[in-house]
Amino acid sequence: MTKDKLTIVKVGGKIVEEEESLRQLLADFASIEGFKLLVHGGGRSATKVAADLGIETKMVDGRRITDDDMLKVVTMVYGGLVNKSVVARLQSLGVDALGMTGADMNIILSRKRPVKSVDYGWVGDVERVNGEALSALIRSGVVPVIAPLTHDGEGHLLNTNADTMAGSTARGLAPYFDVRLVFCFEKPGVLRDENDDDSVIARIDRAAFGQLKNEGIVSGGMLPKLQNALDAIDSGVSEVIITKASSLGNLDAGTHIVDNKMI
């Protein structure tokens, strides 16, 4: 039986925090046909609000340490300010959006990251996505807008990487839909030369990822993004695209993450 198409878009960084880029992205998102879902970040806004409140932001390898005070900040910013602003804008575009965290309807359950060399505090690693409940909500005509917060089932919210949430959500919904996952960010795709926007790598499979990683062509924040993309493909997601936010209306562009046999 043919599955209905579902497009999951993950957006973060400057795109959700700059007026013009956000306006264009949401207009493009609203024009996507069929079922859809949006996952957003908002780390820069959280850092600014924390600074305004006199709370120090601590990062390790690009990941935020989330102590008690920082958890309050990210909950306010991600689950409140950013999430509800996006929802209101989508409503103005005729999209019946619903702002959510992983705790709402118990859609995403996580466990607190264990302390190894670093204590990340209230940071969650996704354990389970309630695909059945989420798919029923989507089929009812609602467009979920998911903030990067999950819960542990014991009453605690957890700060959770938005790329990971998008990938996990895509995997959780793959049994119910033909899922296309789109990571939108500031660059036009995965670049062979980070200083040359024309050096987009059009297709990457797991073997190519290993080679690009070993050669140092992909590094830093792109590594978990690509790992999430490849894990999604392995788990039944039909298509993963990493592209510039302004290319959301043209998904032939960007970098397409594919199964080995499709290269």
Secondary structure, 3 states (H helix, E strand, C coil): CCCCEEEEEEECHHHHCCHHHHHHHHHHHHCCCCEEEEEECCHHHHHHHHHHCCCCCCEECCEECECHHHHHHHHHHHHHHHHHHHHHHHHHCCCCEEEECCCHHHCEEEEECCCCCCCCECEEEEEEECHHHHHHHHHCCCEEEECCEEECCCCCEEECCHHHHHHHHHHHHCCCCEEEEEEEECCCCCECCCCCCCCECCEECHHHHHHHHHCCCCCCCHHHHHHHHHHHHHCCCCEEEEEEHHHCCCCCCCEEECCHHHC
